[in-house]
Amino acid sequence: DQQVKQNSPSLSVQEGRISILNCDYTNSMFDYFLWYKKYPAEGPTFLISISSIKDKNEDGRFTVFLNKSAKHLSLHIVPSQPGDSAVYFCARNFGNEKLTFGTGTRLTIIP
Amino acid sequence: DVKVTQSSRYLVKRTGEKVFLECVQDMDHENMFWYRQDPGLGLRLIYFSYDVKMKEKGDIPEGYSVSREKKERFSLILESASTNQTSMYLCASSSPHSLPLSYEQYFGPGTRLTVT
């Protein structure tokens, strides 16, 4: 079972506030986790990744947290901006070049 | 910058037609992938190629085949299109030698295929 699950299909956040997107996974081994952002009619673009040997990785407004005991991954966006409105996918790599994607969460930033 | 291009942004085909979707990448990547994206199902891997003339089935290969005759080009073939193959098709590429190691895949803009 190599699933990653995004249980929230949508999320609305006020501009300037924190957006928190969540992802759960099973059967942890040595993994890499990635977050992608997708606008309509465009391909997904890579945002940030984290190795399973780390707890946190930060890049500008984006921070990914990995809670290994809970098998939970989260992406924090602070502060949220209108251009952040998109579908966000978490993805998992098992060291074999393939990625397994979650079902996505549609984030809407309210001005 | 890595560039992945797909031959068509929108395509309309009839049931039973043979359909070719082309993907080209310009970064000399070894790995290339075909996914389909459907609402509520995320991105699902159809086929994967890790070298010229090498291919591996993904999670949903039924009804599809692929061809990789040159390193930069990866084609997805629908032998006999059906209405349940109406979807957004996404091509991606990656390199196993990228540093820092992240397993990042670079995606094309997608082809919205409608089968009527």
Interface residues (C-beta under 8 A of the other chain):
Chain A: Q6 P9 Y32 L34 A41 E42 G43 P44 T45 F46 S49 S51 F89 A91 N93 G95 E97 K98 L99 T100 F101 G102 T103 G104
Chain B: V4 R9 N31 F33 Y35 G40 L41 G42 L43 R44 L45 F48 Y50 G58 L90 A92 S94 P96 L101 S102 Y103 E104 Q105 Y106 F107 G108 P109 G110 R112
